[in-house]
Amino acid sequence: MKSFGKSLPVAPLASFSRALLAFVLAFGMATAVRAQAPAAASNAVQNSAQPQVTFAKDVAPLLQDHCEQCHRTGGMAPMSLVKYEEVRPWARAIKQRVETRMMPPWHLDKTVGIQNFQNDISLSDEQIAMISRWVDEGAPLGNPKDMPSPKQWPSDDGWQLAKQFGQPDLVIDSGTYTMPAHGQDVWWKPLSEIPITEPRWVRAVEIKPATPDGRKIMHHVLARLQQDEPDLRKTLFTGTDADSNGPGMLMEWAIGKSYDAYRPNTGKLLLPGSHIWWELHLHSVGQEITSHAQLAIYLYPKGQEPKYRTYLMSYTANPTINGQLQLDIPPNTVKMTEGFHVLKYPAILQNFQPHMHLRGKAMAMEAILPDGSTQMLSYVDHFNFNWMTNYIYADDAAPVLPAGTVLHITAWHDNTVNNPNNPDPNQWVGWGERTVDEMSHAWVNVTFITEEDYQSYVAKKKSQQVASAAPTR
């Protein structure tokens, strides 16, 4: 197995509002561009043999694809990076952030595991080099006619998945809560009815804070599905994974994850009389804010029933004793914990989303196959608490695993002075829901399939391998 002892870049801050402040401070070096003008001129001479990199032709398309989702007017980031005059003052800071892979927020190790994702917003080495060269050459605009057409983004009250599925069939509201300017964290757990009169299958879900101010106070939002039906979990899962009653989690929202879209012929089932049991983790930010969360549900057409049902699992990297999750992180230590989870049936894993708090450092998901061999599926080597990024595997890359596979989840927490945002490295830390406590689990959407479908997948994979190895003429 690969060594996991990598050093980390700047670690996360305690809340979203503090993260924005840190982001502004990190970018607060615009004057450095002017101060280094002679060096930029020198680099321009050295690179004169290469075509000039310009904002209009080269950099603007990258910002559109990788940055504008947050960095635009009305977006969650503290500054817009759409127009040249908006970007130019931040040029030197942008170079520093992309070279250290702090931005865009994609914290996956690119040297191990699966690397093909549906939602990959990371920059390639070549793209980072292009941005760096543009800055070193003086950050020129270039020909304005080379600018790409402006990208159209949904309004603040719109839904990201509307472009793919149209408007949601159902929108469930949590109801409003007023968070005082100062006070302890709150875990608000209201119940909302799902207005359906017949069984319906879900093909996608999306959660969002309903107002821009709501983003400031919401650490995460959980939407648990509550409905009367036979408990299938003890049939499908083993150990503590089978302990939860009912259908379980419908979705979790956090900064870095907004939606789940299920693969073709898979979904989640809603029954009449079902409810959403919310959990909104709220924290004070120095101003009184009233807001609420919303859940968009996109349904399969009536009468269309997918073959397989998907379950959102919380696969832990720490033991459970007498029903209570355990974590023991001594002061001034880097602590490794691990958990093991058996797949009783063949399964497709749709995603990997690590969840830890301020002392979270890294997390890995590995498959131990029935023959004893191992496969590293994904490894987040520089976890950032401010970005609970959900890594959604591409359809042709999603791991399809045989029955009897053991998922090995490993987590590392850094409770030392080397973690600059550690609230107190001299403090013992245990499991808990508060930000200053810790957690260590991975959210994974699991779809169990038949043995027949698994063998078909294996045969197809072998045929593709033979075809790719065949000599070409």
N, C-alpha and C positions, 0 to 999 in steps of 0.2 A: 504493500500500500504506500501511496505517496506520503511524504512528510507534511504535516500540517502546522509546522512551527513558523509560519510566515509572519513577518511584522506587518502591522496594519497602518493604513493612513489615519487621518484624523477621525476619532471615534465619535459616536452620536451624542446629541444633546438631549436634555430631559423632556422637551416638549416641542411641538411643532413651531410655536412662536419663537422659542429660543433658537430653533434650527434656522428659521428665516433670518434672525439677527446674525447668527454665525455666518450664514451665507453672504449677507451683505458685507460683513466685516472682511470675509475672505476675498470678496471681489472689490473691496475698497482700496484699490491700488491703481486707479485709472491714470493718475499722473505719471506712473512709471513708464507708460508708453512714450510720453514726450521726453522723459529723462533719458531713454535709451535710443533716441533717434539716431545718433551717430552709429551705434552698433547695428541698428536696422539697415542703415545705408550700406555699411560694410558687407552685411550678409546679402544684400540685394546684388552687389557687384559679384560676389562669389557664385550666386545662383543665376547669373545673367544668361547662362547657356540654357537654362530650363525655362519653359513658358511661365510667365508670371501668374502667381496664384492671386485671384481677386475675390472680393466679397460677392459681387454680383454673379459670377459664373461658377465659383467653386464652393464658397463658404455658406452662402445663403441656402442652397439646397440641403446641406447637411443640417443646418439649424432647423429648417422646416421639418425634416424627418426625425430628428433626434431630440430637439429642445423645445420647440414652440408649443407643444402640448401643455407645458407649464409656463414657459417664458413668453407670455403674450398678455395683452391688455385683458384684465379679468381673470387671468390664470392664477395659479396658486403660488408661483414664484415671485420674488420681490421686485423683479425688473423684467421688462419686455426685451426680447432679442429678435425682433422681427425686421426692423428697418436698420439700414447702415448707421444712421446717426444714433440709434439706440445701442448698437453693438460696439461701435468704435471705441467709446470710452472704457469699455470692459475688456478690450482685446488681450492685454497682457495677462489679466486674471483668468480669462477663459483658457488661454494656453496652459497656465499652471493647473487648472482644474482638470482639463482633459488629459494632460500628460500624466497626472497622478491617478487617473481613472476615478476621480471623485464625482465627475459628471461626464455623461449622463449616469443616473443612478442604476448601474448594473454591476453587482458585486460578486459575480460568479467567476471562479477560476477558469480561464480560457484554455488551460493546458490539460485538463482531465475531464472525463465524463462527457455527457451529451452536450452538444454545442449548437443544435438546431432548434430554435424556439419560434413560436408564433409571434411573440411580442418583444423580440430582441431590439432594444433601443441603443445598444452599445455601439461605440465607434471602433472601426478596425484600426490596426496599426497604421495603415496607409492614410486613413482619414485623419487620424491624430497628427501624423507627420505633415499633412497638408495644412491643417489649421496652424500648427507651429510655424511652418514656413511662411504662411500669410502674415502672421504677427511679426516674425523676424524681418520681413521685407517691408515693414511699415504699415501693414493692414490697409492696402489700397482698396478703393471702391471698385475700380474697373469700369467697364462700359455699363451704364444703367440699363441698356437694352438687353443685357444678358440676364437680368434678374428673372427668377422664376415667377410664375403667376402666384399671387397671394393664396395661401392655403385657407380654406374655409373650415372653421372650427364650430362645434355646436355651442349654442349659447349656454350661459350658466345654468339655465333651467332645463337644458336638453339632456339627452342620454347618449352615451358613447356608442351603444350597440344599435341605435336607431338606424344608422347608415346600413347596417348589415341585415337587421330583422324588421325594420320599420318601427313604428311606435309600440311601446309595451302593451300587452294585453291587460295587465293589472299593475297598478301602482299602490303599494301598501305604505301607509304613513305611520310613524312611531308615535305621533303626537308631540307637542312641544314641551320643552323643559327649559327653565331659566337657571343658568349657572351664575352664581354670584361672582363678583370681581375677585374675591379672595376666599379661600376655603380649601378643605380637603377634597381629594378626588371622589367622584361619585360614579357608582355603577347603577345606572337606571335601567329597570327591566319591565317595561310595559308589555301588554299583550294586545295584538291586533288581529282581527278576524280576516280570513281570506274569503272573499265573496264568490264562492263557486257552489254549484248545485249538483255537479256530477264530477267523477274522477277526470283529472286533466294532467297531461304530461308536460313537464317544463324542459325547454331546450336551452334556455339561458337566463341568467339573473344578473342584476346590477344594483349596487347600493351607492348612495352618495349622501353627504350632508346637504340639506335642502337649501342652505344659504352660505355665502362666502364666509360669514362670521362663524358659522357652524364648524368649518374646517379648523378654526383656531382652537376650539375646545374639545373636539372629538379625537381621542387617541385611537379608538377602534370601535366598530359596530359589528355585533353578531346578530344573525337572524336564524334562530333555531326553529325548526318545523315541528309543530305539535299537532298530532292527529291520532285517532284511534285506528290501529291496524295490528295484525299479528307481528310480534317482535321477531324480526329476521336476523338480528345482529348475532345472537348466540349460534345461529346456524352458519353464518358467513365468517365470523371472526373468532379469534381465540384470545385467551387471557383477559387482560383488562380492556382490550379493544372491544370486547363483547359486553362490557358492563353497562353501557349507556342504553337507556330504553328508548323505543320509538325510532323514527327515521333519522334523528340526529340533526346536524347542522345543515342549513340550506346554503348559507354563505357567510363569509367574514370580509368586512371592509377595513382597510387601513391605508395610510399614505403609501402608494406604490401598488395597491390592488383595488380595482374598481368593479370587476365583473368576472363571471365564470360562464363560458359558452361551451356546452357539452358537445362531444364529438358526434358525428352522424350515427343514428340508430341507438343513441344513449340519452338518458335524461333522468329527471327526478319526478316522483309521483306526488300529486296533491289530491287529497280526498275531501269530500264535503264535510264541513264542520272543522276544518283545519284552522290553525292560528299560527302567527309568527310571534315567538317569544323573543323579544329584543333584549340586547344588552348593549347600552351605550356607555362606554368608559369616557367620562368627562373630567376635564381639569380646568382650574381657574387660570385666567391669563391677564388679570389686572383690570378687566372691564366686565360689566354685567352683560351677558349674552343670552338671548332666547333663540333657540333653534330646534331643529328636528331632523330625523333621518328618513329617507325614502328608499323603498325597495321596488325595483322594476322587475316584472316577471314576464318573460316571453314564452308563450305556449306553443306546443305543436298544434297543428290544425285538429279540430274535433275528429275523433275516430282514428287518428294516426297514433299508433302506440309503438314507441321504440322497443327494440329487442332487449336492451339491457338497462339496468338502473345503476346510477352512479352514487357513491357515498363519499362525502367530505370527511376525511379522517384526520384526527389529531394524533400523529405518531410521535410519541415522546422519546426523548433521549435521557430519561431519568426514571428511576424505579417508582413504583406505587406500593405503599405499605398501609394496610388496613384502609384502602380506599383513598388515601391521601398521597398526592404527588410529593416526592422528596427531592430536595436539592441542598447540598452542603458545600458552600463556597467559602473557605476560610479567608481571613484577611491576607492581603499581599501575596496572592497566588493566582496562577492560571490553572483553572480546573477543567478537566475533561470528564464528560459523562456520556453514557451510551444507553440505548434501548434497542430491543429486538422484537420484531413483529412478524408473525407467521401469516403467509397468504395460503388459506386452505384450498383455494381454487385458482385456476389460471386468472391472471388479472392484467389490465392495462392501467398504467399510471399516467394521469393527465398532466401533472404539474408538480412543482416542488416550491414550497413557500416557507422558509425558516421563520420562526418566531422566538425572539428573545428580547431582553430589555437592555438597559444601559451598559451592562457589563458583557453583553453578547459579543463574541469575537468571530466565530466561524461555526459552520454546520455542514455535515456531509450526509448524503444518503447513498448507501451501498446495498447491492443485492447479493446475498449469499445463496447460490443456486443449489438445488438438491444434489448435484454431483460434487459439491464442495468448492467449486470455483466461485470467484467473486467478480462483480462488475461495479465499478464506481459509476453511479448514475449522475450525481451532481454534487458539487462542492462549492459553497459560498465561502470564500477565504477572507473577505473583509466585510463582514456583516455591518450594517448601519441601521441603528434603531429608528432613525427618522424615515427610513424607506423600507417598508415591509413588502419588498418586491416579490411578485408572484411570477415564477419562471414557468411559462406554459410551453410544454413540448410541442413541436411541430408534429403533424399527423404521422409522417413517415419516420419520426424519431422517438415517439413515445414508447417507453419500455413495455414490452409484452412479456410477462414472466410466467413460468410454469407453476403449477400447484406445488406447495412445499417450499417455495422461496421464502427466505427470511430477510426482511428489510432491516438493515442495521443503520440506525440514526445515531450520529455522534455529534456532540456539541462541545464547544470550548467557550469558557467565560474568562475574561481578563479583569481580575479584581486587584490590579496593581496601579502604581503611579504612572506606568507606561500607557494607561488608558486615560487620556487627558480629560475625559468627561465622566470619569468615575466619581460619583458623589462623595465617596469616602473609602479609600482603599484599606483603611484600618478597621472597617466594619465587616462583621460576618454577614453573609447574605444567604437567605433561603428562598424556597418557592413561595410566590405570592402574586396577587393581582396588581399591586401597586407598581408604579414605574420603578421605584427604588428597590423592589423585590426582583426576583428573576423567574424566568420560564425557560423551557427548552423543548419545543416541539416543532414539528413540520406539518403544515396543512397540505394534505395530498388528496386529490380526487381519485378514488379507486373504482374501477369498473370490472366486476368479475364476469368472465366469459366461460363458455362451455369448453370442455376438453377438445371437442371436434373443431371448434373455431381456433383454438390454440394450435392444434396440429396443422390446420390449413395455413395459419400464419407462418409456422416453421417451414413448411414445404415451399411457400412463396418466397421466403427469405433465402432458402437454399438455392432456389432457381435463379433469383436475382444475383446471388454471389457467383454462380456458375456462369451466368451471362456476362457479368462484368469481368470475369477472369479469362473469357474466351479471347483468342487472338483476333485482331482486326486486320482487314485486308486493305 
